[in-house]
């Protein structure tokens, strides 16, 4: 049975199927490609034909000599089924007649083993780019298409902080400037980076994400810049790094604060000179890449602690986009809940779940330390486990019902939240509760809080709290203060 596919949440990466009877070939190719593509493998032609139906790859790397059903037979059956997925043939003993036969059957290229990694990577990227160009609407058409309410690509939100962020993303996307995206874990930094790429002039080129925290320090330099054969013990072949894979497009460096100081020096050189050296190579490599970095840490603090180079910080922080935490945009929670219910409905037998008002109140009043990712997990767990179609407060996890002020106290005294931030969180949550309980009528919410409407409006603007359910309903309260 072919290896199970692991889809990355929110990703739009192309899918590549590797078909080879040699496990070491499958494993090495998968290791090379997995950071840029969704990759699955099959060990023979029969397994590949089944896998193609399930996996629906955008490209197939197909060995010729295999047991059961060989590569030529597999390719012929694919074309007989009118499946025109691009196929690159791989073989250890290729001849001209074999290559001609493969091309007649519809293979797009033919490479001999041991193949050149750079050549193979180039063919894959160029093939997928051609496929994208022919199969997708142009960037201009996407931008002209009418946008749905509360929709910004894969991002959902209509609160004031998010609308302001979406506006900045559109402005920055057209420029080729280095961008630093900051925000807590789970706020959607990669989604912002992808949207920026989609709206940029580089949209038809690769978007290559890499999580700097997920790769061991000993391998990160090789992953970013590549290496030459024999440059270290396990370097059995030349490897193309992520910067070269992203040529012409965008590279997204998530958790850039995790880079070692040694790699930071090389990153700084690239940003200054637009060139780098592969590990074990003395010749510089020039590439055309836009860099978008992200972190959930305060890089200013890391620079003071000498853990992050100050000059690199200034280089990547040309434009800073800060994503607000979910607790600061509580108006978006009902929209996000609906979005995730729609997203997971088909995976759970088309269940049509509804969150009742008491349950929604709990979600709005919770502080969401895990942000949108945590909310998504809660919605999916209800989709999977709730015994009925109406979710009430009693169905929600107990942690969501912990009093907000207890959580704030805990964060202050454990040192993870300073007093000013705690005050902001507390005010935001109190105003959110008052607005929800009064149906978003600001006059009544102000009365509930014991402040004037003028002060309430001032605090809402200061904290970035939108008006929630559209415009405030008219009231006949003669004591209502005018807003100047």
C-alpha positions as CSV (number, residue, x, y, z in Angstrom):
1,X,0.0,0.0,0.0
2,X,1.3,3.4,-0.8
3,X,2.4,5.8,1.9
4,X,-0.5,7.8,3.5
5,X,-0.7,11.4,2.4
6,X,-0.4,14.1,5.0
7,X,-2.1,17.2,3.8
8,X,-0.9,20.5,5.3
9,X,-3.7,22.7,6.7
10,X,-4.5,25.7,4.5
11,X,-1.8,24.7,2.0
12,X,-2.2,24.9,-1.8
13,X,0.9,23.0,-2.7
14,X,1.2,20.9,-5.8
15,X,1.1,17.1,-5.5
16,X,3.9,14.8,-6.7
17,X,3.7,11.0,-6.9
18,X,7.0,9.0,-6.9
19,X,6.8,5.6,-8.4
20,X,9.9,3.4,-8.1
21,X,10.6,-0.2,-6.9
22,X,13.8,0.9,-5.1
23,X,12.9,2.2,-1.6
24,X,16.1,4.3,-1.3
25,X,15.1,6.2,-4.5
26,X,11.6,6.8,-3.2
27,X,12.9,8.0,0.2
28,X,15.6,10.3,-1.2
29,X,13.2,11.9,-3.7
30,X,10.5,12.4,-1.1
31,X,13.1,14.0,1.3
32,X,14.1,16.3,-1.5
33,X,10.6,17.4,-2.5
34,X,8.5,17.2,0.7
35,X,9.1,20.8,1.8
36,X,7.9,22.2,-1.5
37,X,5.2,19.7,-2.6
38,X,2.7,17.3,-1.2
39,X,4.5,14.0,-1.9
40,X,3.3,10.3,-1.9
41,X,5.0,7.2,-3.2
42,X,4.2,3.8,-4.8
43,X,6.5,0.8,-5.3
44,X,5.1,-0.4,-8.7
45,X,2.8,0.4,-11.5
46,X,-0.3,-1.3,-10.1
47,X,-0.1,0.5,-6.9
48,X,0.6,3.7,-8.8
49,X,-2.6,3.5,-10.8
50,X,-4.7,3.0,-7.6
51,X,-2.8,5.8,-6.0
52,X,-3.3,8.2,-8.9
53,X,-7.1,7.8,-8.5
54,X,-6.9,8.6,-4.7
55,X,-4.1,11.1,-4.6
56,X,-4.8,12.9,-7.9
57,X,-1.2,14.1,-8.4
58,X,-0.2,17.1,-10.4
59,X,2.9,15.3,-11.6
60,X,4.3,11.7,-11.6
61,X,7.9,10.6,-11.4
62,X,7.8,7.1,-13.0
63,X,10.5,4.5,-13.0
64,X,10.6,2.2,-16.1
65,X,11.9,-1.2,-14.8
66,X,9.5,-2.4,-12.0
67,X,7.9,-5.7,-11.0
68,X,4.2,-6.4,-11.7
69,X,3.5,-3.5,-14.1
70,X,6.5,-1.6,-15.5
71,X,6.6,2.1,-16.2
72,X,5.7,1.9,-19.9
73,X,2.7,-0.3,-19.1
74,X,1.7,2.1,-16.4
75,X,2.0,5.2,-18.7
76,X,0.0,3.4,-21.4
77,X,-2.8,2.5,-19.0
78,X,-2.9,6.1,-17.8
79,X,-3.3,7.5,-21.3
80,X,-5.9,4.8,-22.1
81,X,-7.9,6.1,-19.2
82,X,-7.6,9.6,-20.6
83,X,-5.6,10.7,-17.6
84,X,-3.1,13.3,-18.9
85,X,-1.2,14.0,-15.7
86,X,2.4,15.1,-16.6
87,X,4.9,12.1,-16.3
88,X,8.7,12.3,-16.1
89,X,10.3,8.9,-16.7
90,X,13.3,7.7,-14.7
91,X,15.5,4.8,-15.6
92,X,18.9,3.3,-14.8
93,X,19.6,2.0,-18.3
94,X,17.8,4.3,-20.8
95,X,18.3,4.0,-24.5
96,X,17.1,6.1,-27.4
97,X,14.3,3.7,-28.5
98,X,13.1,3.6,-24.9
99,X,13.0,7.4,-24.7
100,X,11.2,7.7,-28.0
101,X,8.6,5.1,-26.9
102,X,8.1,7.0,-23.6
103,X,7.6,10.3,-25.5
104,X,5.1,8.7,-27.9
105,X,3.1,7.6,-24.9
106,X,3.0,11.1,-23.6
107,X,5.9,11.4,-21.1
108,X,7.1,15.0,-20.9
109,X,10.7,14.1,-20.2
110,X,13.1,11.2,-19.7
111,X,16.0,11.2,-17.2
112,X,18.7,8.6,-16.5
113,X,19.8,7.5,-13.1
114,X,21.7,8.7,-11.2
115,X,19.9,11.8,-12.3
116,X,21.1,15.4,-11.7
117,X,19.1,16.8,-8.8
118,X,19.2,20.3,-10.2
119,X,17.9,19.2,-13.6
120,X,15.1,17.1,-12.1
121,X,14.0,20.0,-9.8
122,X,14.1,22.4,-12.7
123,X,11.9,20.1,-14.8
124,X,9.4,19.6,-12.0
125,X,9.1,23.4,-11.2
126,X,8.8,24.4,-14.9
127,X,6.2,21.7,-15.7
128,X,4.1,22.7,-12.7
129,X,4.4,26.4,-13.6
130,X,3.2,25.7,-17.1
131,X,0.3,23.6,-15.8
132,X,-0.6,26.4,-13.4
133,X,-0.5,29.0,-16.1
134,X,-2.8,27.1,-18.4
135,X,-5.2,25.9,-15.7
136,X,-5.7,28.9,-13.5
137,X,-7.1,32.4,-14.0
138,X,-4.6,35.1,-14.3
139,X,-3.7,37.2,-11.2
140,X,-5.5,40.2,-12.7
141,X,-8.7,38.1,-13.1
142,X,-8.4,36.9,-9.5
143,X,-8.0,40.5,-8.3
144,X,-11.0,41.7,-10.4
145,X,-13.3,38.9,-9.2
146,X,-15.9,40.1,-6.7
147,X,-14.8,39.2,-3.2
148,X,-17.2,37.6,-0.7
149,X,-18.0,39.3,2.6
150,X,-15.5,38.5,5.3
151,X,-13.3,36.7,2.7
152,X,-9.7,37.6,1.8
153,X,-8.4,34.5,0.1
154,X,-8.2,31.8,2.7
155,X,-8.5,34.4,5.5
156,X,-11.8,35.2,7.2
157,X,-12.6,38.4,9.1
158,X,-14.5,41.7,8.9
159,X,-13.4,43.3,12.2
160,X,-11.6,46.6,12.0
161,X,-8.1,45.2,12.8
162,X,-8.5,42.5,10.0
163,X,-9.9,44.9,7.4
164,X,-6.9,47.2,8.1
165,X,-4.5,44.3,7.8
166,X,-6.1,43.1,4.5
167,X,-5.7,46.7,3.1
168,X,-2.0,46.7,4.1
169,X,-1.4,43.3,2.5
170,X,-2.9,44.5,-0.8
171,X,-0.7,47.6,-0.7
172,X,2.5,45.7,0.1
173,X,1.9,42.8,-2.3
174,X,2.5,44.9,-5.4
175,X,6.0,45.9,-4.1
176,X,9.0,43.6,-3.9
177,X,9.9,44.6,-0.4
178,X,11.0,42.3,2.4
179,X,8.2,41.8,4.9
180,X,8.2,40.7,8.5
181,X,4.9,39.2,9.7
182,X,4.5,39.1,13.5
183,X,1.8,37.6,15.6
184,X,1.1,34.9,18.2
185,X,1.1,31.3,17.2
186,X,-2.0,30.2,15.4
187,X,-3.0,33.6,14.0
188,X,-2.4,32.7,10.4
189,X,1.0,34.1,9.5
190,X,1.6,31.7,6.6
191,X,-1.9,32.4,5.2
192,X,-1.0,36.1,5.1
193,X,2.3,35.4,3.3
194,X,0.5,33.1,0.8
195,X,-2.1,35.8,0.1
196,X,0.6,38.4,-0.4
197,X,2.3,36.1,-2.9
198,X,-1.0,35.4,-4.8
199,X,-1.5,39.2,-5.2
200,X,2.0,39.9,-6.2
201,X,3.6,40.0,-9.7
202,X,5.4,36.7,-8.7
203,X,2.0,34.9,-8.3
204,X,2.8,32.5,-11.2
205,X,6.2,31.5,-9.7
206,X,6.8,29.2,-6.7
207,X,5.8,29.9,-3.1
208,X,8.3,28.0,-0.9
209,X,7.5,27.9,2.8
210,X,10.0,26.6,5.4
211,X,9.6,26.4,9.1
212,X,13.0,27.3,10.6
213,X,12.1,25.9,14.0
214,X,11.2,22.4,12.6
215,X,14.6,21.7,11.1
216,X,17.6,20.7,13.2
217,X,20.3,23.3,13.4
218,X,22.8,21.1,11.7
219,X,20.6,20.8,8.6
220,X,19.1,24.3,8.3
221,X,21.9,25.8,6.2
222,X,21.7,22.9,3.7
223,X,17.9,23.1,3.6
224,X,18.1,26.8,2.8
225,X,21.1,27.1,0.5
226,X,21.7,23.5,-0.6
227,X,24.9,21.5,-0.6
228,X,27.4,19.9,-3.0
229,X,28.1,16.2,-3.2
230,X,30.6,15.1,-0.5
231,X,30.4,18.4,1.4
232,X,29.7,16.4,4.5
233,X,29.3,12.8,5.5
234,X,25.7,12.2,4.4
235,X,25.9,14.4,1.3
236,X,25.7,11.6,-1.2
237,X,24.5,13.9,-3.9
238,X,24.2,17.5,-4.8
239,X,21.1,19.2,-3.2
240,X,19.2,22.2,-4.3
241,X,18.1,24.4,-1.4
242,X,14.9,26.3,-0.8
243,X,16.2,29.6,-2.1
244,X,16.9,28.0,-5.5
245,X,13.6,26.2,-5.6
246,X,11.9,29.6,-5.0
247,X,13.7,31.3,-7.9
248,X,11.5,34.0,-9.4
249,X,8.9,33.5,-6.6
250,X,8.7,34.0,-2.8
251,X,10.3,32.2,0.1
252,X,8.5,32.2,3.4
253,X,10.8,31.9,6.5
254,X,8.5,31.0,9.4
255,X,9.9,31.4,12.9
256,X,13.0,33.2,11.6
257,X,14.0,33.9,15.2
258,X,15.0,30.3,15.6
259,X,17.9,30.6,13.1
260,X,21.4,30.2,14.6
261,X,23.7,33.2,14.5
262,X,25.9,31.5,11.9
263,X,23.0,31.0,9.5
264,X,21.9,34.6,10.3
265,X,25.2,35.9,8.9
266,X,24.6,34.0,5.6
267,X,21.0,35.2,5.5
268,X,22.2,38.8,5.9
269,X,24.7,38.4,3.1
270,X,21.9,37.1,0.8
271,X,19.6,40.0,1.6
272,X,22.5,42.4,0.9
273,X,24.0,40.8,-2.2
274,X,21.2,38.6,-3.5
275,X,23.6,35.6,-3.7
276,X,24.6,32.7,-1.4
277,X,27.1,29.8,-1.4
278,X,25.9,26.2,-1.3
279,X,27.5,24.2,1.5
280,X,30.8,22.9,0.1
281,X,30.9,25.2,-2.9
282,X,33.1,28.3,-3.5
283,X,31.1,29.7,-6.3
284,X,28.2,32.1,-5.4
285,X,24.7,31.4,-6.6
286,X,22.4,34.3,-7.6
287,X,18.6,34.0,-7.4
288,X,15.7,36.3,-7.7
289,X,13.6,35.7,-4.6
290,X,11.3,37.8,-2.5
291,X,11.7,37.1,1.2
292,X,8.8,37.1,3.7
293,X,9.7,36.3,7.3
294,X,7.5,35.6,10.3
295,X,7.9,35.1,14.0
296,X,5.9,34.8,17.2
297,X,8.7,36.1,19.2
298,X,9.8,39.7,19.9
299,X,12.9,40.1,17.8
300,X,13.7,43.3,19.6
301,X,14.2,41.4,22.8
302,X,16.3,38.7,21.0
303,X,18.6,41.4,19.6
304,X,19.1,42.9,23.1
305,X,19.9,39.3,24.4
306,X,22.4,38.9,21.5
307,X,20.4,36.0,20.1
308,X,19.4,37.7,16.9
309,X,21.6,40.0,14.8
310,X,20.5,43.6,14.9
311,X,21.6,44.3,11.3
312,X,19.6,41.3,10.1
313,X,16.6,42.5,12.1
314,X,16.7,45.9,10.3
315,X,17.0,44.1,6.9
316,X,14.0,41.9,7.3
317,X,11.8,44.5,9.1
318,X,11.5,46.8,6.2
319,X,7.7,46.5,6.4
320,X,6.0,44.9,9.5
321,X,2.6,43.4,9.4
322,X,1.2,42.5,12.8
323,X,-1.7,40.0,12.9
324,X,-4.0,40.7,15.8
325,X,-4.8,37.8,18.2
326,X,-8.3,36.4,18.1
327,X,-9.2,37.9,21.5
328,X,-8.7,41.3,19.9
329,X,-11.2,40.6,17.1
330,X,-14.0,38.8,18.8
331,X,-16.5,40.0,16.2
332,X,-14.9,37.5,13.7
333,X,-15.5,34.4,15.9
334,X,-19.1,33.7,14.5
335,X,-17.8,34.1,11.0
336,X,-14.8,31.8,11.7
337,X,-17.1,29.2,13.3
338,X,-19.3,29.2,10.2
339,X,-16.3,28.9,8.0
340,X,-14.9,25.9,9.8
341,X,-18.4,24.2,10.0
342,X,-18.6,24.5,6.2
343,X,-15.0,23.3,5.8
344,X,-15.5,20.1,7.8
345,X,-19.1,19.3,6.9
346,X,-18.1,17.1,4.0
347,X,-15.5,15.2,6.1
348,X,-18.1,14.2,8.6
349,X,-21.0,13.0,6.5
350,X,-22.3,16.4,5.5
351,X,-23.3,17.2,9.2
352,X,-25.0,20.6,9.5
353,X,-24.0,21.7,13.0
354,X,-25.3,24.8,14.7
355,X,-23.8,26.6,17.7
356,X,-26.6,27.9,20.0
357,X,-26.4,31.3,21.5
358,X,-25.1,30.2,24.9
359,X,-22.3,28.2,23.2
360,X,-21.4,31.2,20.9
361,X,-21.3,33.5,24.0
362,X,-18.7,31.2,25.6
363,X,-16.6,31.2,22.4
364,X,-16.7,35.0,22.1
365,X,-15.8,35.5,25.8
366,X,-12.9,33.0,25.8
367,X,-9.4,34.5,25.4
368,X,-8.1,31.9,22.8
369,X,-4.4,31.6,23.7
370,X,-4.1,29.3,20.6
371,X,-5.9,31.8,18.4
372,X,-7.7,30.7,15.2
373,X,-5.9,27.3,15.2
374,X,-7.4,26.5,18.6
375,X,-10.9,27.7,17.5
376,X,-10.7,25.4,14.5
377,X,-9.7,22.5,16.6
378,X,-12.7,23.1,18.9
379,X,-15.1,23.3,16.0
380,X,-13.8,20.2,14.4
381,X,-14.0,18.3,17.7
382,X,-17.7,19.3,18.0
383,X,-18.3,18.2,14.4
384,X,-16.8,14.8,15.3
385,X,-18.0,14.2,18.8
386,X,-21.2,16.2,19.5
387,X,-24.1,13.7,19.7
388,X,-26.7,16.2,18.4
389,X,-26.8,18.9,15.7
390,X,-27.2,21.8,18.1
391,X,-24.1,22.6,20.1
392,X,-24.9,24.1,23.5
393,X,-22.6,25.5,26.3
394,X,-22.7,22.1,28.0
395,X,-21.1,20.4,25.0
396,X,-18.1,22.7,25.0
397,X,-14.7,21.7,26.6
398,X,-14.4,22.8,30.3
399,X,-11.3,24.9,29.6
400,X,-13.4,27.3,27.5
401,X,-15.5,28.2,30.5
402,X,-12.7,29.2,32.9
403,X,-13.2,32.8,34.0
404,X,-11.1,35.2,31.9
405,X,-9.8,37.2,34.9
406,X,-8.3,33.9,36.4
407,X,-6.4,33.3,33.2
408,X,-5.1,36.9,33.1
409,X,-4.0,36.6,36.8
410,X,-2.1,33.4,36.0
411,X,-0.4,34.9,33.0
412,X,0.7,38.0,34.9
413,X,2.1,36.1,37.9
414,X,3.9,33.6,35.7
415,X,5.6,36.5,33.9
416,X,4.2,35.7,30.4
417,X,2.0,38.9,30.3
418,X,2.9,42.4,31.5
419,X,0.5,44.7,33.3
420,X,-0.3,46.9,30.3
421,X,-1.0,43.9,28.0
422,X,-3.2,42.4,30.8
423,X,-5.1,45.7,31.1
424,X,-5.7,45.7,27.4
425,X,-6.9,42.1,27.3
426,X,-9.2,42.8,30.3
427,X,-10.8,45.9,28.8
428,X,-11.2,44.2,25.4
429,X,-13.0,41.2,26.9
430,X,-15.2,43.3,29.1
431,X,-16.3,45.5,26.2
432,X,-16.8,42.4,24.1
433,X,-19.1,40.9,26.7
434,X,-21.1,44.1,27.1
435,X,-21.6,44.5,23.4
436,X,-22.8,41.0,23.0
437,X,-25.2,41.1,25.9
438,X,-26.8,44.3,24.6
439,X,-27.1,43.2,21.0
440,X,-24.2,45.5,20.0
441,X,-26.2,48.7,21.0
442,X,-23.3,50.9,22.2
443,X,-25.5,53.1,24.4
444,X,-26.8,50.2,26.4
445,X,-23.3,48.6,26.5
446,X,-21.9,51.8,27.9
447,X,-24.6,51.8,30.6
448,X,-23.9,48.2,31.5
449,X,-20.2,49.1,31.9
450,X,-20.9,52.3,33.9
451,X,-19.2,54.7,31.3
452,X,-20.5,57.2,28.8
453,X,-21.0,56.2,25.2
454,X,-18.3,58.7,24.2
455,X,-15.8,56.9,26.4
456,X,-16.9,53.5,25.1
457,X,-16.4,54.6,21.5
458,X,-13.0,56.0,22.4
459,X,-11.9,52.7,24.0
460,X,-13.3,50.7,21.0
461,X,-11.3,52.7,18.6
462,X,-8.2,52.5,20.8
463,X,-8.5,48.7,21.2
464,X,-9.4,48.1,17.6
465,X,-12.8,46.8,18.4
466,X,-15.3,47.1,15.5
467,X,-19.0,47.6,15.8
468,X,-19.7,43.9,15.4
469,X,-23.1,43.2,13.7
470,X,-23.1,46.2,11.3
471,X,-24.2,49.6,12.4
472,X,-25.6,50.2,15.8
473,X,-29.4,50.1,16.0
474,X,-31.2,53.4,16.5
475,X,-32.4,54.0,20.0
476,X,-34.8,56.6,21.4
477,X,-32.8,57.2,24.5
478,X,-33.0,60.9,25.1
479,X,-29.9,60.8,27.3
480,X,-27.7,59.4,24.5
481,X,-24.5,61.5,24.1
482,X,-23.6,62.6,20.6
483,X,-20.3,61.3,19.3
484,X,-18.0,64.1,18.2
